[in-house]
């Protein structure tokens, strides 16, 4: 069992409170610790009081940062034993600070992504940056989230031709931990002009049967024939819209992110959209090979049938 703590990024918002509740629930159930992290912003004085580029924390910033963290710690103490609760105040880039803490974490938890639109298109979302580069799973929790619905883990399958065994196993582990049902969903779409052309000639019932067959085959390959009950859905539509719709009934959306380890790693558009719009927590899992390739001959048989 992974005994490393769950790291929760806090900033004093209602989203942070939701993240603390989610992190505390998971830490309490699994016997792990909860580590709260607040990253205060960098202030670079322009008067020459400190060398340019040197992170500097004015006294007022220090006071505010300590107050934000103290409030988060007090809130968390009501949810889990104090001896399993730790905290850190650091200064600098929020994404860099939290990725630094991720080196010793089992997972990272945030409140929902509230990055303003202009900041997102100019610099990217801090939460998406952490999801793209984190070596451990990252969960984003909506501000209004309350786990008061039937437990269901929904696992997004991006490419049914190459399905990650790690993602499949993580989905079943999440479902088992929550005593939840599990659903695998693959959504396919084309831009409008192309989509209209394909819609007129494609046999969608046959396509759905083919996708469901290969996803189910990958599940058996990953966890064996005793996997238990699971559902597979193949949907023609917009991926972020379809997954956002499923989030209204789910208690967790699980997505995989293939990291190449480079500086320019980034989270895909579906993941970025769900971090902002999902009605339930979204977990982004860093995955690598092995993957389950589709049997080309069987694939062609489906197309010819």
Secondary structure, DSSP 8 states (H G I E B T S, - for coil): ---SEEEEE--SSHHHHHHHHHHHHHHHHHT--EEEEEEE--B--SSSSS-TT--B--HHHHHHHHHHHHHHHHHHHTTS-GGGEEEEEEES-HHHHHHHHHTTEEEEEEE-----HHHHHHH--HHHHHHHH-SSEEEEE-TT----S--EEEEE-S-TTEEEHHHHHHHHHHHHHHT-EEEEEEEE---HHHHHHHHTT--HHHHHHHHHHHHHHHHHHHH-TT----EEEEEES-HHHHHHHHTTT-SEEEEEEE---STT----HHHHHHHHH-SS-EEEEEE-S-EEE--HHHHHHHHH-
